[in-house]
Amino acid sequence: MDGIIQKTASFVRQELENEGSGHDWWHIDRVTKMTQRIAEEEGANKFICVMAALLHDLADEKLNEDVEAAKEKVEDWLIHMGVEEVTRQHIIDITESISFKGGNGPELTNLEAKVVQDADRLDAIGAIGIARCFTYGGSVGNVVYNPEVQPRGTMTHKEYRNNEGTSINHFYEKLLKLKDLMNTKSGYEIANSRHEFMEHFLNEFFDEWKGKK
């Protein structure tokens, strides 16, 4: 099992090392480490969790023009690694179900998916989450902030993906919602302090924007 994990980590690093939207290899590395931590605390299957964490962005629609081809690439890799069909499908199901999608993602029904989703969402909040927010916003051409553009409320998946908005609005459209969407006790406890850090950042940002500081 360790050999499969190590080979998969090398494969994913090669695929995503130069990705520039905040979904690079180091994002995967952080999510994988957090996944291991939460899986241990919650009693989840570590092999399935870690493999899903490593592979979760390879077929993401943000990174691929041909999502179906990317999904086939992930499955082909798991077959190449000799992962049995039941386990392989479990891993694939996790990678296809944990995305936020504007709040339109499916309800998760198994512990391993909940663990990986929490770990992925934790990397979207706190200090690193702030850095990734502006990195992603810049990569898709969003401005930092425009007070004339209001945060969007309830969105369809398509509306969420159209990238209309600002990086600051993304906090209100997604990032500040994630704490209360954590699936596990471990994830929620970690999310609390990261959420507070984002709130402090936004207070400072708006004070500076208004010339108060």
Buried (B, 14 or more C-beta within 10 A) or exposed (E): EEEBBEEBBEBBBEBBEEBEBBBBBBBBBBBBBBBBBBBEBBEBBBBBBBBBBBBBBBBBEBBBEEBEEBBEBBBEBBEEBEBEEEBBEBBBBBBBBBBBBBBBBEEBEBBBBBBBBBBBBBBBBBEBBBEBBBBBBBBEEBEEBEEEBEBBEEBEBEEBEEEEBBBBBBBBBBBBBBBEBBBBEBBBEBBEEBBEBBEEBBEEBBEEEEEEE
